[in-house]
Amino acid sequence: MSVENVETLVVGGGQAGLAMSEHLSSRGVSHLVVERHRIAERWRTERWDSLVANGPAWHDRFPNMKFSDIDLDAFAPKERVADYFVAYARQIAAPIRCGVEVKALHKKADGSGFRAETAAGVIEAKKVVLATGPFQRPVIPAVVPAEAGITQIHSNAYRNPRQLPEGAVLVVGAGSSGVQIADELQRSGRKVYLSVGPHNKPPRRYRGKDFVWWLGVLGLWDVKTPDPSMEHTTIAVSGAYGGNTVDFRQLAADGMTLLGRAETFKDGVMHFAPDLKKNIHRGDADYLSVLDAADAYAVREGLDLPEEPEARRIAPDPRCVVDPILQINMRDAGITSIVWATGYALDFSWVRIDAFDERGRPKHDRGVSTVPGLYFLGLPWLSRRASSFIWGVWQDAKYLADHIAT
Ligand SMILES: Cc1cc2nc3c(=O)[nH]c(=O)nc-3n(C[C@H](O)[C@H](O)[C@H](O)COP(=O)(O)OP(=O)(O)OC[C@H]3O[C@@H](n4cnc5c(N)ncnc54)[C@H](O)[C@@H]3O)c2cc1C
């Protein structure tokens, strides 16, 4: 088997791998990026057809390349996001090799670096950056058995409403994925049930500025460590249909049935926690806290932004919130499919190195692993809230490149 030697090996050719390549090149560090499929593959084949970026084109990009032919305030369709990264790789002449999957990564026996096994041979490297994504393995909770006769898919396998069998749909999870998929299904004429857990819900725009701008000036993208309740709190935002604040009350007024957290399934009946009202009101509180912080910032900085008192008007709770449904007989309700928008787990099972805690989480400080020469990039909260997003991974890559170069 052939053995190739490189100084630094970057595994993964998504936004994180490319940001890493950019910063390594600018510091003169010789490296190779390997990607098992194509550049930014997840944007092409692991997301639904109509997905657009959650942030506007002026924001969801790297600092040194704009989207071409997209209005700065518009939301780039997912294929355009993938095309953007392909063009970016070309712009920086990234040394990237596609179609190469690292099947196993070991420390070399003599301690002089790492050994990556791929189908095309072995690559040995002094340093390795693992940029294989914040969302690696879709998680479907073991609630409804396969033999229940209900089609079940994860949001990463959802493409469009036509893919699902006729009938009503239960969408579980009301983060950005769940809420956007539920909305699309309802607009296509389906009866939709949406199970809503705890979530944050910033306004799409306020006083003429997008929420990504507000989070920036308020320093919220840079929040360093999540408090324990925040780490798993999903954020419900959408750039779909031009970008609107996620409005659960409006979705209910349009016919959607909102439910609490999906808990158990027995004898064809799904049971839901009595927490819907709490979750909706907590989302409202988060929404209002962003308005409060934005107003205070505008006063403090003397910004002349149009006031928007109507943004504080919140409609009354819909019936499904006031009088929540705690159980549903799936057959009686005509529910033939479930879309689980329930998030992802990490999967570093191919990394045969003692760099993880007992729960399989990488042990690192800002991406610098406890194993000398091994780095992680692109993980949620790697260094701050923005770490897993296009804009944030750039900063983390810069930090790691400095560490590698010195
Ligand atoms: C539905 C959805 C919408 C999102 N929308 C936005 C948005 O609008 N704006 C934003 O900023 N962020 C968004 N994100 C978050 C984040 O930007 C994306 O998840 C992004 O894909 C992360 O990029 P990455 O490079 O870190 O990881 P990935 O895109 O997951 O890239 C990792 C790459 O590594 C490759 N790989 C994995 N294992 C190996 C291996 N062993 N050998 C070789 N290659 C390997 C994979 O094929 C993949 O291409 C979204 C996430 C999701 C799930």
The ligand as a Gaussian input file, in Angstrom:
#p B3LYP/6-31G(d) Opt

LIG

0 1
 C      -30.253000      22.109000       7.761000
 C      -29.063000      22.951000       8.097000
 C      -29.009000      24.265000       7.657000
 C      -27.909000      25.063000       7.990000
 N      -27.907000      26.347000       7.551000
 C      -26.871000      27.151000       7.881000
 C      -26.844000      28.502000       7.421000
 O      -27.737000      28.935000       6.742000
 N      -25.787000      29.277000       7.771000
 C      -24.746000      28.790000       8.531000
 O      -23.800000      29.534000       8.806000
 N      -24.761000      27.524000       8.974000
 C      -25.788000      26.694000       8.661000
 N      -25.793000      25.396000       9.104000
 C      -24.714000      24.972000      10.022000
 C      -23.371000      24.687000       9.320000
 O      -22.971000      25.798000       8.600000
 C      -23.439000      23.487000       8.398000
 O      -23.762000      22.369000       9.160000
 C      -22.134000      23.218000       7.634000
 O      -22.357000      22.176000       6.711000
 C      -20.963000      22.849000       8.533000
 O      -19.785000      22.857000       7.757000
 P      -18.509000      21.979000       8.143000
 O      -17.504000      22.144000       7.080000
 O      -18.110000      22.240000       9.533000
 O      -19.080000      20.498000       8.128000
 P      -19.738000      19.673000       6.936000
 O      -20.458000      20.528000       5.984000
 O      -20.473000      18.568000       7.598000
 O      -18.441000      19.133000       6.175000
 C      -17.677000      18.070000       6.659000
 C      -17.207000      17.273000       5.466000
 O      -16.387000      16.218000       5.940000
 C      -16.565000      15.097000       5.100000
 N      -16.134000      13.927000       5.868000
 C      -16.695000      13.419000       6.989000
 N      -16.019000      12.357000       7.433000
 C      -14.979000      12.186000       6.582000
 C      -13.902000      11.244000       6.509000
 N      -13.758000      10.275000       7.437000
 N      -13.009000      11.342000       5.473000
 C      -13.142000      12.338000       4.552000
 N      -14.141000      13.241000       4.575000
 C      -15.054000      13.170000       5.581000
 C      -18.053000      15.124000       4.783000
 O      -18.340000      14.441000       3.577000
 C      -18.336000      16.633000       4.679000
 O      -18.314000      17.102000       3.359000
 C      -26.850000      24.548000       8.772000
 C      -26.902000      23.219000       9.207000
 C      -27.994000      22.426000       8.860000
 C      -28.043000      20.993000       9.352000

